Amino acid sequence: MALTETITGWFERNRAKREERTTRTVLADDYRELARLANQLRQHAEKAPYPFVAERLQQMAAEKEKSIGVLFENIEQLGARVAKFDSSIPSGRNHWERMHQDLEDQKRVEARLTDDISYLALEARDHSQLLRQLVEVERRHKSALLDLLARADPQAEQT
């Protein structure tokens, strides 16, 4: 009897969580996360010690801004508004720490989008497909950040 109650309670809690997250809120949350990361990449590009690193970070930020624009259009079509994102940027003591932070945040954003694909798959197939396309872009960004991090020297005092 206790197992049945536990399972029933779990389903009820998950149903309540599901009702709280609508397609609009999912897309708005994804928008804010991508916007925050694009802003972070732009700021870190300004501090990059090498031009090729700055250029690549700027390029990734620009690609994210295209994704943000698409998300924004979809959110508006759903009749929602997007709240401002947290513009505080975590920054490391040197270039390597900033690149490491960018990579970790990139992984988190990619994982969130991937989770949201399956979350929206039943209710909003078009939006789920949109997120699937955005994840492909984010995977390329993760790969680029891995490459840039591998080239950075964690011991260098590059600020």
C-alpha positions as a printed NumPy array, in Angstrom:
array([[  0.   ,   0.   ,   0.   ],
       [  2.825,   2.427,   0.836],
       [  4.475,   1.837,  -2.55 ],
       [  1.23 ,   2.668,  -4.355],
       [  0.884,   5.878,  -2.368],
       [  4.5  ,   6.823,  -3.095],
       [  4.072,   6.244,  -6.818],
       [  0.755,   8.102,  -6.883],
       [  2.334,  11.02 ,  -5.027],
       [  5.215,  11.133,  -7.489],
       [  2.831,  11.252, -10.466],
       [  0.778,  13.994,  -8.827],
       [  3.852,  16.14 ,  -8.128],
       [  5.112,  15.707, -11.684],
       [  1.693,  16.55 , -13.114],
       [  1.65 ,  19.727, -11.032],
       [  5.144,  20.66 , -12.256],
       [  4.091,  19.985, -15.839],
       [  1.093,  22.27 , -15.522],
       [  3.345,  25.077, -14.225],
       [  5.65 ,  24.884, -17.262],
       [  3.913,  25.884, -20.452],
       [  5.416,  26.103, -23.908],
       [  5.703,  29.86 , -23.383],
       [  7.583,  29.558, -20.106],
       [  9.894,  26.868, -21.477],
       [ 10.816,  28.978, -24.503],
       [ 11.161,  32.127, -22.37 ],
       [ 13.521,  30.334, -19.973],
       [ 15.586,  29.063, -22.898],
       [ 15.655,  32.567, -24.373],
       [ 16.989,  34.048, -21.124],
       [ 19.684,  31.377, -20.776],
       [ 20.9  ,  31.824, -24.35 ],
       [ 20.837,  35.626, -24.037],
       [ 22.848,  35.491, -20.825],
       [ 25.444,  33.182, -22.385],
       [ 25.702,  35.31 , -25.548],
       [ 26.331,  38.356, -23.355],
       [ 28.965,  36.433, -21.38 ],
       [ 30.757,  35.343, -24.547],
       [ 30.822,  38.921, -25.843],
       [ 32.295,  40.201, -22.589],
       [ 34.882,  37.434, -22.484],
       [ 35.788,  38.149, -26.112],
       [ 36.723,  41.687, -25.08 ],
       [ 39.236,  40.243, -22.592],
       [ 40.6  ,  37.507, -24.865],
       [ 44.412,  37.591, -25.184],
       [ 44.467,  36.573, -28.853],
       [ 42.522,  37.972, -31.811],
       [ 41.477,  34.532, -33.105],
       [ 39.93 ,  33.693, -29.72 ],
       [ 38.072,  36.998, -29.56 ],
       [ 36.824,  36.506, -33.109],
       [ 35.547,  32.986, -32.398],
       [ 33.787,  34.062, -29.199],
       [ 32.16 ,  36.992, -31.044],
       [ 31.065,  34.628, -33.802],
       [ 29.464,  32.231, -31.308],
       [ 27.706,  35.132, -29.588],
       [ 26.346,  36.321, -32.955],
       [ 25.063,  32.822, -33.75 ],
       [ 23.395,  32.671, -30.344],
       [ 21.762,  36.028, -31.031],
       [ 20.219,  34.587, -34.203],
       [ 18.822,  31.731, -32.114],
       [ 17.588,  34.234, -29.542],
       [ 15.798,  36.162, -32.289],
       [ 14.017,  33.02 , -33.487],
       [ 13.008,  32.153, -29.931],
       [ 11.784,  35.704, -29.362],
       [  9.548,  35.539, -32.452],
       [  8.08 ,  32.223, -31.314],
       [  7.464,  33.517, -27.812],
       [  5.685,  36.594, -29.18 ],
       [  3.535,  34.385, -31.429],
       [  2.431,  32.555, -28.305],
       [  1.389,  35.877, -26.783],
       [  4.057,  35.975, -24.112],
       [  6.697,  38.434, -23.086],
       [ 10.273,  37.771, -22.119],
       [ 11.618,  39.054, -18.834],
       [ 15.126,  40.45 , -18.701],
       [ 17.935,  38.011, -18.146],
       [ 20.466,  38.127, -15.356],
       [ 23.297,  40.154, -16.863],
       [ 25.817,  39.39 , -14.144],
       [ 28.708,  37.541, -15.702],
       [ 30.874,  35.078, -13.8  ],
       [ 34.467,  35.845, -14.591],
       [ 37.662,  34.067, -13.802],
       [ 41.023,  35.435, -12.798],
       [ 42.524,  34.64 , -16.18 ],
       [ 41.654,  33.648, -19.716],
       [ 41.652,  29.904, -18.975],
       [ 39.164,  30.29 , -16.107],
       [ 36.861,  32.395, -18.289],
       [ 37.013,  29.788, -21.061],
       [ 36.31 ,  27.047, -18.533],
       [ 33.293,  28.991, -17.248],
       [ 32.053,  29.488, -20.812],
       [ 32.336,  25.767, -21.515],
       [ 30.507,  24.773, -18.326],
       [ 27.72 ,  27.262, -19.014],
       [ 27.548,  26.056, -22.615],
       [ 27.114,  22.465, -21.436],
       [ 24.363,  23.551, -19.047],
       [ 22.474,  25.454, -21.771],
       [ 22.784,  22.545, -24.203],
       [ 21.501,  20.101, -21.564],
       [ 18.577,  22.387, -20.766],
       [ 17.595,  22.677, -24.434],
       [ 17.889,  18.913, -24.85 ],
       [ 15.596,  18.338, -21.865],
       [ 13.114,  20.862, -23.205],
       [ 12.989,  19.074, -26.577],
       [ 11.467,  16.023, -24.961],
       [  9.341,  18.145, -22.632],
       [  7.685,  19.884, -25.604],
       [  7.617,  16.834, -27.9  ],
       [  4.026,  15.893, -27.066],
       [  2.481,  19.333, -26.638],
       [  4.324,  21.5  , -29.143],
       [  6.036,  19.482, -31.861],
       [  6.996,  22.561, -33.907],
       [  8.664,  24.173, -30.93 ],
       [ 10.355,  20.924, -30.015],
       [ 11.767,  20.752, -33.552],
       [ 12.948,  24.363, -33.249],
       [ 14.831,  23.494, -30.067],
       [ 16.319,  20.468, -31.814],
       [ 17.782,  22.812, -34.456],
       [ 19.124,  25.127, -31.758],
       [ 20.811,  22.21 , -29.992],
       [ 22.763,  21.46 , -33.172],
       [ 24.171,  24.994, -33.105],
       [ 24.928,  24.676, -29.39 ],
       [ 26.793,  21.397, -29.923],
       [ 29.075,  23.117, -32.414],
       [ 29.65 ,  25.874, -29.877],
       [ 30.547,  23.334, -27.214],
       [ 33.052,  21.75 , -29.552],
       [ 34.576,  25.161, -30.366],
       [ 34.834,  26.048, -26.683],
       [ 36.529,  22.72 , -25.954],
       [ 39.073,  23.545, -28.64 ],
       [ 39.667,  27.058, -27.311],
       [ 39.99 ,  25.781, -23.752],
       [ 42.518,  23.149, -24.87 ],
       [ 44.645,  25.913, -26.401],
       [ 44.48 ,  28.121, -23.308],
       [ 47.175,  27.854, -20.669],
       [ 45.735,  27.502, -17.163],
       [ 49.014,  28.698, -15.632],
       [ 49.36 ,  31.815, -17.777],
       [ 48.62 ,  35.108, -16.172],
       [ 46.618,  36.246, -19.171],
       [ 43.961,  38.538, -17.793]])
